[in-house]
């Protein structure tokens, strides 16, 4: 179809069950209109249901064994150490980090670019560092802050507090001049001072003591964006931007600071293509939160302010490029529905163990509100886009409440497959989120361990010739131990209700294929809905005395990554266009089928090495 144009609205986490319920209750008029004029169906994600991995399978039409984006956290080859799984990195002579692409497969937009098609890709997870395409790209989830994490929030406070996912900086009492000094940490340990001056129900904040131009905040206020320069040991200057919010004043002074993200003006880690695009956005639309890490460990109202602000800022950028660019493919992404699922599910689900009926009166409708925001935005797109443009709306997975956590490494320890040392250092991986060493976490004895787990992807065996202290011989012994562990895991019961915790176990060769399959875990136990991997085990810690099935710790009360059976975590798929059938429903389409289907729609030959297939049933 010569001159075909394709617009994709990527709505992270939109769940097929919730979507169908809201459609049936006429809560989403624009999604309903889209379904009536096109195709609607369940979208089946890849395993595990981790956003950057699933969106990469969408973009490439391939499984992780071919595209090489396997999890947020992966095992280094021939090692027991962990690394971020979204990109590779090396260190410059000045100590700064250069990020390089880990993805090993061409994307939909790269294929179209090679055919001379203009593309605009905005904020999609797994697109950092940005691709050099025929068009523009703004990277999404995976952009690091200046401390090389996915976003480390800091609380400055005079009161003792315990929040797992944020950095706490205690403030002393103010001196005679009322100014309290603290610090902001940037790249490579570089620090700059920051000063706070409490005053009644507010505070003044400045990067220079007694600054007459200090910003002044009342409780609940967010500051304007502030810029600062950090001098690293080599002498180079690196710029960063951040915001403050005053949470409490008076004796319990508490101030939130957002992660220090790269300055859009000559960023130390470019996150747009072309590189200068970040400055153009800042000049025309202002600063915004480029790090896809919400403030979900603070209070509910701060979290929601942050989530709604992120939605609106991304849509401002979308409108800007829709008006400015000529394009054949335009993709824009929002994380809002998934963000809200994670934190607000406890107020939406009366069966949730953390359900609070009084707070549900205020927050119980927030999940529905998130879907309605996406619906309203879809309506705007339907109004402004030409009728001959094909429109796709999809999500990477659904969502489900977390009722309990599972300590998989604790189970492996109890069953004798994982051994620990009586004392020593526990590797605490830094780079994704802040996860301190948990009480009771013990170091792993690698010389006597046969199986271990970290990340969402599954269980690794300690194989001779593959791991430094491998114990299990490839071949017969490998398959015997793997089956033995799998058979035991599917029998694991929740002691409180007698229900089995795992739905099934899938072996590596049953779900993945390709040149990088040997970098993936050996097998994946799939949890039943309602259970989730405990955060400590996700990061490879071993809590030897913890209950195997326990209360889930932290603010999140819903999840999608499990890992679960993909059929239990289905997302959404809508498509409307000149060549698409109208008013019909399809039972399922796989995420790996999307890229070949859209290439076929645009009359581009589908590469023979894609795992997905063209979904011919959607075409008129």
Secondary structure, DSSP 8 states (H G I E B T S, - for coil): -TT--EEEEEETT--HHHHHHHHHTT--HHHHHHHHTSEEEEEE--SS--HHHHHHHHHHS--HHHH----SEEE-TTSS-EEESSEEEEE-TTS-EEEEE---S--HHHHHHHTT--EEEES-TT--S----SEEEE--TT---TTSSS---EEEESS----TTSEEEE-----TT-EEEEEEE-GGG-EEEEEEEEETTEEEEESSTT-TT-EEEETT-B---EEEEEE-TTS-EEEEEE-EEEEE-GGG-EEEE---EE-SSS-SS--EESTTHHHHHHHHH-----S----TTS-HHHHHHHHHHHHHHHHHHHHHHHHH---SEEEEEE-HHHHHHHHHHHHH-TTSTT--HHHHHHHTTHHHHHHHHHHHHHHHHHHHS-TTSEEEEE-S---EE--EEE-HHHHHHHTTSS-B-SS-------SSS-----TTB--B-GGG-SEEE-SSS-EEE-BBTTBTT--B-TTHHHHHHHHHHHHHHTT-B-TTT--BSEEEEEEHHHH--STTGGGS-SEEEEE-TTEEE-HHHHTT--BTTS-SEE---SS--EES-S-B-GGGG-EEEEEESTTB-SSEEEEEEEHHHHHHHHHHHTT----TT-SS---GGGB-
